[in-house]
Amino acid sequence: MIIVKEFTEQDKEQLFDMINEINEYDADFEGLDDIGRIEDYNLFLKKLEKWKHPELINFNYSSQTTFGVFDDEKLVGGFVLRHTLKGALINHGGNIGYLVRPSERKKGYGKVLLKLALEKARDIGLKKVLITCRNDNIGSTKVIESNDGTYENDYYDESLGKTYRRYWIEFK
C-alpha cells in the first residue's frame, strides 16, 4: 500500500538509508536537493516545517512542502511541492521536484510519485504546475508525459551548464 506523508522522527533511518543508496549509485539529488545535505535530522525537520510558511522564509523564495512516498512501509522516494513559482524556479525546478531511489527505479514509481504530487498540488488550489527535468533524463521525460505534461520548451542554464525540458500540467 502506497502512503504519502511528510517526514517525521520515525522516518530518519529509512531516509538516511535512501540517501546512502543514492550516494552509492549516482549522488544525484536533483528534485530533492535538501535531502542530500542533511547534517542534523531534527534541524532538517524544522527546516521542512519552516519552508511551508511563506511568512517565515525569504520573500524571494517559494514556500514548499516535502513528502516521502512509502510502499509497504519502505521509503521508495519523495517529492517537493512548491506552492508558488519565484526566481529561477520558473526556468527549471518548477512546482514539483521528485526522486525515486535507485533500487526502485524502472518499476513505475516515478509515474505514481508525480501523480500523487499532482493530487497534492490540486488540493492546495493550484490550477496548473510547471515540471522540469534535464533534457537527458529520458525516464523523467516519460514520467511527466505519462501524467499529461505538455512540453513547452527547453531552457539552458548557463550557471549549471545544463539544459532542462519544461512541461506544464493543467488541472481540469
Rosetta constraint file for C-alpha pairs under 8 A:
AtomPair CA 1 CA 70 HARMONIC 7.97 0.50
AtomPair CA 1 CA 71 HARMONIC 5.45 0.50
AtomPair CA 1 CA 72 HARMONIC 5.30 0.50
AtomPair CA 2 CA 69 HARMONIC 6.92 0.50
AtomPair CA 2 CA 70 HARMONIC 5.53 0.50
AtomPair CA 2 CA 71 HARMONIC 4.40 0.50
AtomPair CA 2 CA 72 HARMONIC 6.56 0.50
AtomPair CA 3 CA 69 HARMONIC 5.80 0.50
AtomPair CA 3 CA 70 HARMONIC 5.16 0.50
AtomPair CA 3 CA 71 HARMONIC 6.43 0.50
AtomPair CA 3 CA 73 HARMONIC 7.90 0.50
AtomPair CA 4 CA 67 HARMONIC 6.36 0.50
AtomPair CA 4 CA 68 HARMONIC 5.81 0.50
AtomPair CA 4 CA 69 HARMONIC 4.67 0.50
AtomPair CA 4 CA 70 HARMONIC 6.44 0.50
AtomPair CA 4 CA 116 HARMONIC 7.68 0.50
AtomPair CA 5 CA 67 HARMONIC 5.26 0.50
AtomPair CA 5 CA 68 HARMONIC 5.50 0.50
AtomPair CA 5 CA 69 HARMONIC 6.68 0.50
AtomPair CA 6 CA 65 HARMONIC 7.77 0.50
AtomPair CA 6 CA 66 HARMONIC 6.09 0.50
AtomPair CA 6 CA 67 HARMONIC 4.42 0.50
AtomPair CA 6 CA 68 HARMONIC 5.88 0.50
AtomPair CA 7 CA 11 HARMONIC 6.10 0.50
AtomPair CA 7 CA 45 HARMONIC 7.20 0.50
AtomPair CA 7 CA 66 HARMONIC 7.57 0.50
AtomPair CA 7 CA 67 HARMONIC 6.36 0.50
AtomPair CA 7 CA 68 HARMONIC 6.08 0.50
AtomPair CA 8 CA 12 HARMONIC 7.28 0.50
AtomPair CA 8 CA 45 HARMONIC 7.09 0.50
AtomPair CA 9 CA 42 HARMONIC 7.59 0.50
AtomPair CA 9 CA 45 HARMONIC 7.95 0.50
AtomPair CA 11 CA 15 HARMONIC 6.00 0.50
AtomPair CA 12 CA 16 HARMONIC 6.19 0.50
AtomPair CA 12 CA 41 HARMONIC 7.01 0.50
AtomPair CA 13 CA 17 HARMONIC 6.11 0.50
AtomPair CA 14 CA 18 HARMONIC 6.22 0.50
AtomPair CA 14 CA 74 HARMONIC 7.40 0.50
AtomPair CA 14 CA 75 HARMONIC 6.24 0.50
AtomPair CA 15 CA 19 HARMONIC 6.18 0.50
AtomPair CA 15 CA 75 HARMONIC 7.10 0.50
AtomPair CA 16 CA 20 HARMONIC 6.09 0.50
AtomPair CA 17 CA 21 HARMONIC 6.28 0.50
AtomPair CA 18 CA 22 HARMONIC 6.23 0.50
AtomPair CA 18 CA 75 HARMONIC 7.35 0.50
AtomPair CA 18 CA 76 HARMONIC 7.95 0.50
AtomPair CA 18 CA 77 HARMONIC 7.98 0.50
AtomPair CA 18 CA 101 HARMONIC 6.29 0.50
AtomPair CA 19 CA 23 HARMONIC 6.14 0.50
AtomPair CA 19 CA 35 HARMONIC 7.25 0.50
AtomPair CA 19 CA 36 HARMONIC 6.44 0.50
AtomPair CA 20 CA 24 HARMONIC 6.14 0.50
AtomPair CA 21 CA 25 HARMONIC 6.08 0.50
AtomPair CA 21 CA 101 HARMONIC 7.23 0.50
AtomPair CA 21 CA 102 HARMONIC 7.01 0.50
AtomPair CA 21 CA 103 HARMONIC 7.97 0.50
AtomPair CA 22 CA 26 HARMONIC 5.78 0.50
AtomPair CA 22 CA 27 HARMONIC 5.28 0.50
AtomPair CA 22 CA 28 HARMONIC 6.84 0.50
AtomPair CA 22 CA 29 HARMONIC 7.58 0.50
AtomPair CA 22 CA 101 HARMONIC 6.39 0.50
AtomPair CA 22 CA 102 HARMONIC 6.32 0.50
AtomPair CA 23 CA 27 HARMONIC 4.10 0.50
AtomPair CA 23 CA 28 HARMONIC 7.41 0.50
AtomPair CA 25 CA 102 HARMONIC 6.78 0.50
AtomPair CA 29 CA 33 HARMONIC 5.09 0.50
AtomPair CA 29 CA 34 HARMONIC 7.95 0.50
AtomPair CA 29 CA 35 HARMONIC 7.02 0.50
AtomPair CA 29 CA 36 HARMONIC 5.94 0.50
AtomPair CA 29 CA 99 HARMONIC 7.25 0.50
AtomPair CA 30 CA 97 HARMONIC 7.70 0.50
AtomPair CA 30 CA 99 HARMONIC 7.51 0.50
AtomPair CA 31 CA 79 HARMONIC 7.27 0.50
AtomPair CA 31 CA 80 HARMONIC 7.44 0.50
AtomPair CA 31 CA 93 HARMONIC 7.19 0.50
AtomPair CA 31 CA 96 HARMONIC 7.72 0.50
AtomPair CA 31 CA 97 HARMONIC 4.03 0.50
AtomPair CA 31 CA 98 HARMONIC 4.89 0.50
AtomPair CA 31 CA 99 HARMONIC 5.97 0.50
AtomPair CA 32 CA 36 HARMONIC 7.51 0.50
AtomPair CA 32 CA 78 HARMONIC 7.67 0.50
AtomPair CA 32 CA 79 HARMONIC 6.67 0.50
AtomPair CA 32 CA 80 HARMONIC 6.60 0.50
AtomPair CA 32 CA 97 HARMONIC 6.20 0.50
AtomPair CA 32 CA 98 HARMONIC 6.28 0.50
AtomPair CA 32 CA 99 HARMONIC 6.51 0.50
AtomPair CA 33 CA 37 HARMONIC 7.24 0.50
AtomPair CA 34 CA 38 HARMONIC 6.82 0.50
AtomPair CA 38 CA 44 HARMONIC 6.33 0.50
AtomPair CA 39 CA 44 HARMONIC 7.74 0.50
AtomPair CA 40 CA 44 HARMONIC 6.15 0.50
AtomPair CA 41 CA 45 HARMONIC 6.29 0.50
AtomPair CA 42 CA 46 HARMONIC 6.32 0.50
AtomPair CA 43 CA 47 HARMONIC 6.05 0.50
AtomPair CA 44 CA 48 HARMONIC 6.25 0.50
AtomPair CA 45 CA 49 HARMONIC 6.33 0.50
AtomPair CA 46 CA 50 HARMONIC 6.19 0.50
AtomPair CA 47 CA 51 HARMONIC 6.16 0.50
AtomPair CA 48 CA 52 HARMONIC 6.78 0.50
AtomPair CA 48 CA 65 HARMONIC 6.89 0.50
AtomPair CA 48 CA 66 HARMONIC 6.76 0.50
AtomPair CA 49 CA 53 HARMONIC 7.51 0.50
AtomPair CA 49 CA 65 HARMONIC 7.77 0.50
AtomPair CA 50 CA 56 HARMONIC 6.13 0.50
AtomPair CA 50 CA 57 HARMONIC 7.14 0.50
AtomPair CA 51 CA 56 HARMONIC 7.18 0.50
AtomPair CA 51 CA 57 HARMONIC 6.43 0.50
AtomPair CA 51 CA 63 HARMONIC 5.29 0.50
AtomPair CA 51 CA 64 HARMONIC 5.58 0.50
AtomPair CA 51 CA 65 HARMONIC 6.88 0.50
AtomPair CA 52 CA 63 HARMONIC 5.15 0.50
AtomPair CA 52 CA 64 HARMONIC 4.93 0.50
AtomPair CA 52 CA 65 HARMONIC 5.37 0.50
AtomPair CA 53 CA 57 HARMONIC 6.98 0.50
AtomPair CA 53 CA 63 HARMONIC 5.96 0.50
AtomPair CA 53 CA 64 HARMONIC 7.79 0.50
AtomPair CA 54 CA 58 HARMONIC 7.68 0.50
AtomPair CA 54 CA 59 HARMONIC 7.34 0.50
AtomPair CA 54 CA 62 HARMONIC 7.10 0.50
AtomPair CA 54 CA 63 HARMONIC 5.17 0.50
AtomPair CA 55 CA 59 HARMONIC 7.82 0.50
AtomPair CA 57 CA 61 HARMONIC 6.86 0.50
AtomPair CA 57 CA 63 HARMONIC 7.43 0.50
AtomPair CA 60 CA 86 HARMONIC 6.52 0.50
AtomPair CA 60 CA 87 HARMONIC 6.92 0.50
AtomPair CA 61 CA 86 HARMONIC 6.11 0.50
AtomPair CA 61 CA 87 HARMONIC 7.34 0.50
AtomPair CA 62 CA 82 HARMONIC 6.17 0.50
AtomPair CA 62 CA 83 HARMONIC 6.53 0.50
AtomPair CA 62 CA 84 HARMONIC 5.43 0.50
AtomPair CA 62 CA 85 HARMONIC 5.99 0.50
AtomPair CA 62 CA 86 HARMONIC 5.84 0.50
AtomPair CA 63 CA 82 HARMONIC 5.83 0.50
AtomPair CA 63 CA 83 HARMONIC 5.59 0.50
AtomPair CA 63 CA 84 HARMONIC 6.68 0.50
AtomPair CA 64 CA 80 HARMONIC 6.58 0.50
AtomPair CA 64 CA 81 HARMONIC 5.34 0.50
AtomPair CA 64 CA 82 HARMONIC 4.11 0.50
AtomPair CA 64 CA 83 HARMONIC 5.48 0.50
AtomPair CA 64 CA 84 HARMONIC 7.98 0.50
AtomPair CA 65 CA 80 HARMONIC 5.68 0.50
AtomPair CA 65 CA 81 HARMONIC 5.27 0.50
AtomPair CA 65 CA 82 HARMONIC 6.57 0.50
AtomPair CA 65 CA 83 HARMONIC 7.82 0.50
AtomPair CA 66 CA 78 HARMONIC 7.42 0.50
AtomPair CA 66 CA 79 HARMONIC 5.86 0.50
AtomPair CA 66 CA 80 HARMONIC 4.29 0.50
AtomPair CA 66 CA 81 HARMONIC 6.32 0.50
AtomPair CA 67 CA 78 HARMONIC 5.46 0.50
AtomPair CA 67 CA 79 HARMONIC 5.39 0.50
AtomPair CA 67 CA 80 HARMONIC 6.22 0.50
AtomPair CA 68 CA 75 HARMONIC 6.78 0.50
AtomPair CA 68 CA 76 HARMONIC 7.91 0.50
AtomPair CA 68 CA 77 HARMONIC 6.09 0.50
AtomPair CA 68 CA 78 HARMONIC 4.25 0.50
AtomPair CA 68 CA 79 HARMONIC 6.65 0.50
AtomPair CA 69 CA 75 HARMONIC 5.85 0.50
AtomPair CA 69 CA 76 HARMONIC 5.91 0.50
AtomPair CA 69 CA 77 HARMONIC 5.35 0.50
AtomPair CA 69 CA 78 HARMONIC 5.13 0.50
AtomPair CA 69 CA 79 HARMONIC 7.85 0.50
AtomPair CA 69 CA 113 HARMONIC 7.16 0.50
AtomPair CA 70 CA 74 HARMONIC 5.02 0.50
AtomPair CA 70 CA 75 HARMONIC 4.35 0.50
AtomPair CA 70 CA 76 HARMONIC 5.57 0.50
AtomPair CA 70 CA 77 HARMONIC 7.24 0.50
AtomPair CA 71 CA 75 HARMONIC 6.57 0.50
AtomPair CA 71 CA 76 HARMONIC 6.56 0.50
AtomPair CA 76 CA 100 HARMONIC 5.99 0.50
AtomPair CA 76 CA 101 HARMONIC 5.76 0.50
AtomPair CA 76 CA 104 HARMONIC 6.24 0.50
AtomPair CA 76 CA 109 HARMONIC 7.61 0.50
AtomPair CA 77 CA 98 HARMONIC 7.53 0.50
AtomPair CA 77 CA 99 HARMONIC 5.38 0.50
AtomPair CA 77 CA 100 HARMONIC 4.25 0.50
AtomPair CA 77 CA 101 HARMONIC 5.42 0.50
AtomPair CA 77 CA 113 HARMONIC 7.68 0.50
AtomPair CA 78 CA 98 HARMONIC 5.73 0.50
AtomPair CA 78 CA 99 HARMONIC 5.53 0.50
AtomPair CA 78 CA 100 HARMONIC 6.71 0.50
AtomPair CA 78 CA 113 HARMONIC 7.03 0.50
AtomPair CA 79 CA 96 HARMONIC 6.84 0.50
AtomPair CA 79 CA 97 HARMONIC 5.49 0.50
AtomPair CA 79 CA 98 HARMONIC 4.07 0.50
AtomPair CA 79 CA 99 HARMONIC 6.29 0.50
AtomPair CA 79 CA 113 HARMONIC 7.15 0.50
AtomPair CA 79 CA 114 HARMONIC 7.89 0.50
AtomPair CA 79 CA 117 HARMONIC 6.84 0.50
AtomPair CA 80 CA 95 HARMONIC 7.92 0.50
AtomPair CA 80 CA 96 HARMONIC 5.65 0.50
AtomPair CA 80 CA 97 HARMONIC 5.25 0.50
AtomPair CA 80 CA 98 HARMONIC 6.37 0.50
AtomPair CA 80 CA 117 HARMONIC 7.89 0.50
AtomPair CA 81 CA 95 HARMONIC 5.71 0.50
AtomPair CA 81 CA 96 HARMONIC 4.84 0.50
AtomPair CA 81 CA 97 HARMONIC 6.88 0.50
AtomPair CA 81 CA 117 HARMONIC 6.82 0.50
AtomPair CA 81 CA 120 HARMONIC 7.75 0.50
AtomPair CA 81 CA 121 HARMONIC 6.91 0.50
AtomPair CA 82 CA 94 HARMONIC 7.49 0.50
AtomPair CA 82 CA 95 HARMONIC 4.59 0.50
AtomPair CA 82 CA 96 HARMONIC 6.14 0.50
AtomPair CA 83 CA 95 HARMONIC 6.72 0.50
AtomPair CA 83 CA 121 HARMONIC 7.68 0.50
AtomPair CA 83 CA 124 HARMONIC 7.73 0.50
AtomPair CA 83 CA 126 HARMONIC 7.69 0.50
AtomPair CA 84 CA 95 HARMONIC 6.83 0.50
AtomPair CA 85 CA 89 HARMONIC 5.76 0.50
AtomPair CA 85 CA 90 HARMONIC 5.90 0.50
AtomPair CA 85 CA 94 HARMONIC 6.66 0.50
AtomPair CA 85 CA 95 HARMONIC 6.52 0.50
AtomPair CA 86 CA 90 HARMONIC 6.46 0.50
AtomPair CA 88 CA 92 HARMONIC 6.39 0.50
AtomPair CA 88 CA 93 HARMONIC 7.53 0.50
AtomPair CA 89 CA 93 HARMONIC 4.75 0.50
AtomPair CA 89 CA 94 HARMONIC 4.93 0.50
AtomPair CA 89 CA 95 HARMONIC 7.55 0.50
AtomPair CA 90 CA 94 HARMONIC 5.69 0.50
AtomPair CA 90 CA 130 HARMONIC 7.58 0.50
AtomPair CA 91 CA 155 HARMONIC 6.43 0.50
AtomPair CA 91 CA 166 HARMONIC 7.53 0.50
AtomPair CA 92 CA 131 HARMONIC 7.77 0.50
AtomPair CA 92 CA 132 HARMONIC 5.60 0.50
AtomPair CA 92 CA 133 HARMONIC 7.50 0.50
AtomPair CA 92 CA 155 HARMONIC 7.39 0.50
AtomPair CA 92 CA 164 HARMONIC 6.38 0.50
AtomPair CA 92 CA 166 HARMONIC 7.11 0.50
AtomPair CA 93 CA 97 HARMONIC 6.47 0.50
AtomPair CA 93 CA 131 HARMONIC 6.69 0.50
AtomPair CA 93 CA 132 HARMONIC 5.71 0.50
AtomPair CA 93 CA 133 HARMONIC 7.67 0.50
AtomPair CA 94 CA 129 HARMONIC 7.23 0.50
AtomPair CA 94 CA 130 HARMONIC 4.67 0.50
AtomPair CA 94 CA 131 HARMONIC 4.88 0.50
AtomPair CA 94 CA 132 HARMONIC 6.01 0.50
AtomPair CA 95 CA 129 HARMONIC 5.64 0.50
AtomPair CA 95 CA 130 HARMONIC 5.34 0.50
AtomPair CA 95 CA 131 HARMONIC 6.11 0.50
AtomPair CA 96 CA 117 HARMONIC 7.09 0.50
AtomPair CA 96 CA 129 HARMONIC 7.50 0.50
AtomPair CA 96 CA 130 HARMONIC 7.09 0.50
AtomPair CA 96 CA 131 HARMONIC 5.70 0.50
AtomPair CA 97 CA 131 HARMONIC 7.21 0.50
AtomPair CA 97 CA 132 HARMONIC 7.89 0.50
AtomPair CA 98 CA 110 HARMONIC 7.82 0.50
AtomPair CA 98 CA 113 HARMONIC 7.13 0.50
AtomPair CA 98 CA 114 HARMONIC 7.10 0.50
AtomPair CA 99 CA 110 HARMONIC 7.45 0.50
AtomPair CA 100 CA 104 HARMONIC 6.42 0.50
AtomPair CA 100 CA 105 HARMONIC 6.05 0.50
AtomPair CA 100 CA 109 HARMONIC 6.85 0.50
AtomPair CA 100 CA 110 HARMONIC 6.27 0.50
AtomPair CA 101 CA 105 HARMONIC 6.50 0.50
AtomPair CA 104 CA 109 HARMONIC 7.11 0.50
AtomPair CA 105 CA 109 HARMONIC 6.81 0.50
AtomPair CA 105 CA 110 HARMONIC 7.37 0.50
AtomPair CA 106 CA 110 HARMONIC 7.95 0.50
AtomPair CA 108 CA 112 HARMONIC 6.56 0.50
AtomPair CA 109 CA 113 HARMONIC 5.89 0.50
AtomPair CA 110 CA 114 HARMONIC 6.19 0.50
AtomPair CA 110 CA 140 HARMONIC 7.41 0.50
AtomPair CA 110 CA 143 HARMONIC 6.03 0.50
AtomPair CA 111 CA 115 HARMONIC 6.15 0.50
AtomPair CA 111 CA 143 HARMONIC 4.99 0.50
AtomPair CA 111 CA 144 HARMONIC 7.46 0.50
AtomPair CA 111 CA 146 HARMONIC 7.08 0.50
AtomPair CA 111 CA 147 HARMONIC 7.00 0.50
AtomPair CA 112 CA 116 HARMONIC 6.15 0.50
AtomPair CA 113 CA 117 HARMONIC 6.13 0.50
AtomPair CA 114 CA 118 HARMONIC 6.07 0.50
AtomPair CA 114 CA 143 HARMONIC 7.46 0.50
AtomPair CA 114 CA 144 HARMONIC 7.46 0.50
AtomPair CA 114 CA 147 HARMONIC 7.34 0.50
AtomPair CA 115 CA 119 HARMONIC 6.37 0.50
AtomPair CA 115 CA 147 HARMONIC 6.67 0.50
AtomPair CA 116 CA 120 HARMONIC 6.41 0.50
AtomPair CA 117 CA 121 HARMONIC 6.16 0.50
AtomPair CA 118 CA 122 HARMONIC 6.18 0.50
AtomPair CA 119 CA 123 HARMONIC 6.16 0.50
AtomPair CA 120 CA 124 HARMONIC 6.44 0.50
AtomPair CA 121 CA 125 HARMONIC 6.60 0.50
AtomPair CA 121 CA 126 HARMONIC 5.58 0.50
AtomPair CA 121 CA 129 HARMONIC 7.70 0.50
AtomPair CA 122 CA 126 HARMONIC 5.26 0.50
AtomPair CA 122 CA 127 HARMONIC 6.79 0.50
AtomPair CA 122 CA 171 HARMONIC 7.26 0.50
AtomPair CA 127 CA 170 HARMONIC 6.04 0.50
AtomPair CA 127 CA 171 HARMONIC 5.52 0.50
AtomPair CA 128 CA 168 HARMONIC 6.79 0.50
AtomPair CA 128 CA 169 HARMONIC 5.45 0.50
AtomPair CA 128 CA 170 HARMONIC 4.09 0.50
AtomPair CA 128 CA 171 HARMONIC 5.80 0.50
AtomPair CA 129 CA 168 HARMONIC 5.63 0.50
AtomPair CA 129 CA 169 HARMONIC 5.37 0.50
AtomPair CA 129 CA 170 HARMONIC 6.55 0.50
AtomPair CA 130 CA 166 HARMONIC 6.98 0.50
AtomPair CA 130 CA 167 HARMONIC 5.72 0.50
AtomPair CA 130 CA 168 HARMONIC 4.65 0.50
AtomPair CA 130 CA 169 HARMONIC 6.62 0.50
AtomPair CA 131 CA 144 HARMONIC 7.52 0.50
AtomPair CA 131 CA 149 HARMONIC 7.94 0.50
AtomPair CA 131 CA 166 HARMONIC 6.12 0.50
AtomPair CA 131 CA 167 HARMONIC 5.24 0.50
AtomPair CA 131 CA 168 HARMONIC 6.26 0.50
AtomPair CA 131 CA 169 HARMONIC 7.82 0.50
AtomPair CA 132 CA 164 HARMONIC 6.21 0.50
AtomPair CA 132 CA 165 HARMONIC 5.44 0.50
AtomPair CA 132 CA 166 HARMONIC 4.60 0.50
AtomPair CA 132 CA 167 HARMONIC 6.00 0.50
AtomPair CA 133 CA 137 HARMONIC 6.56 0.50
AtomPair CA 133 CA 140 HARMONIC 6.43 0.50
AtomPair CA 133 CA 141 HARMONIC 6.82 0.50
AtomPair CA 133 CA 164 HARMONIC 5.32 0.50
AtomPair CA 133 CA 165 HARMONIC 5.43 0.50
AtomPair CA 133 CA 166 HARMONIC 7.00 0.50
AtomPair CA 134 CA 162 HARMONIC 7.01 0.50
AtomPair CA 134 CA 163 HARMONIC 5.84 0.50
AtomPair CA 134 CA 164 HARMONIC 4.26 0.50
AtomPair CA 134 CA 165 HARMONIC 6.04 0.50
AtomPair CA 135 CA 141 HARMONIC 7.80 0.50
AtomPair CA 135 CA 154 HARMONIC 7.66 0.50
AtomPair CA 135 CA 163 HARMONIC 5.73 0.50
AtomPair CA 135 CA 164 HARMONIC 5.06 0.50
AtomPair CA 135 CA 165 HARMONIC 5.34 0.50
AtomPair CA 137 CA 141 HARMONIC 6.28 0.50
AtomPair CA 138 CA 142 HARMONIC 6.25 0.50
AtomPair CA 139 CA 143 HARMONIC 6.28 0.50
AtomPair CA 140 CA 144 HARMONIC 6.14 0.50
AtomPair CA 141 CA 145 HARMONIC 6.14 0.50
AtomPair CA 141 CA 165 HARMONIC 7.99 0.50
AtomPair CA 142 CA 146 HARMONIC 5.93 0.50
AtomPair CA 143 CA 147 HARMONIC 6.45 0.50
AtomPair CA 144 CA 148 HARMONIC 6.73 0.50
AtomPair CA 144 CA 149 HARMONIC 5.20 0.50
AtomPair CA 144 CA 167 HARMONIC 7.53 0.50
AtomPair CA 145 CA 149 HARMONIC 4.60 0.50
AtomPair CA 145 CA 150 HARMONIC 6.96 0.50
AtomPair CA 147 CA 169 HARMONIC 7.94 0.50
AtomPair CA 148 CA 169 HARMONIC 6.30 0.50
AtomPair CA 149 CA 167 HARMONIC 5.38 0.50
AtomPair CA 149 CA 168 HARMONIC 5.45 0.50
AtomPair CA 149 CA 169 HARMONIC 4.94 0.50
AtomPair CA 150 CA 167 HARMONIC 5.11 0.50
AtomPair CA 150 CA 168 HARMONIC 5.20 0.50
AtomPair CA 150 CA 169 HARMONIC 6.26 0.50
AtomPair CA 151 CA 165 HARMONIC 7.32 0.50
AtomPair CA 151 CA 166 HARMONIC 6.00 0.50
AtomPair CA 151 CA 167 HARMONIC 4.41 0.50
AtomPair CA 151 CA 168 HARMONIC 6.66 0.50
AtomPair CA 152 CA 165 HARMONIC 7.76 0.50
AtomPair CA 152 CA 166 HARMONIC 5.61 0.50
AtomPair CA 152 CA 167 HARMONIC 5.54 0.50
AtomPair CA 152 CA 168 HARMONIC 7.09 0.50
AtomPair CA 153 CA 165 HARMONIC 6.06 0.50
AtomPair CA 153 CA 166 HARMONIC 5.49 0.50
AtomPair CA 153 CA 167 HARMONIC 7.56 0.50
AtomPair CA 154 CA 163 HARMONIC 6.50 0.50
AtomPair CA 154 CA 164 HARMONIC 5.45 0.50
AtomPair CA 154 CA 165 HARMONIC 4.52 0.50
AtomPair CA 154 CA 166 HARMONIC 5.94 0.50
AtomPair CA 155 CA 163 HARMONIC 5.49 0.50
AtomPair CA 155 CA 164 HARMONIC 5.13 0.50
AtomPair CA 155 CA 165 HARMONIC 6.47 0.50
AtomPair CA 155 CA 166 HARMONIC 7.25 0.50
AtomPair CA 156 CA 161 HARMONIC 7.13 0.50
AtomPair CA 156 CA 162 HARMONIC 5.80 0.50
AtomPair CA 156 CA 163 HARMONIC 4.18 0.50
AtomPair CA 156 CA 164 HARMONIC 6.27 0.50
AtomPair CA 157 CA 161 HARMONIC 5.70 0.50
AtomPair CA 157 CA 162 HARMONIC 5.51 0.50
AtomPair CA 157 CA 163 HARMONIC 6.12 0.50
AtomPair CA 157 CA 164 HARMONIC 7.72 0.50
AtomPair CA 158 CA 162 HARMONIC 7.00 0.50
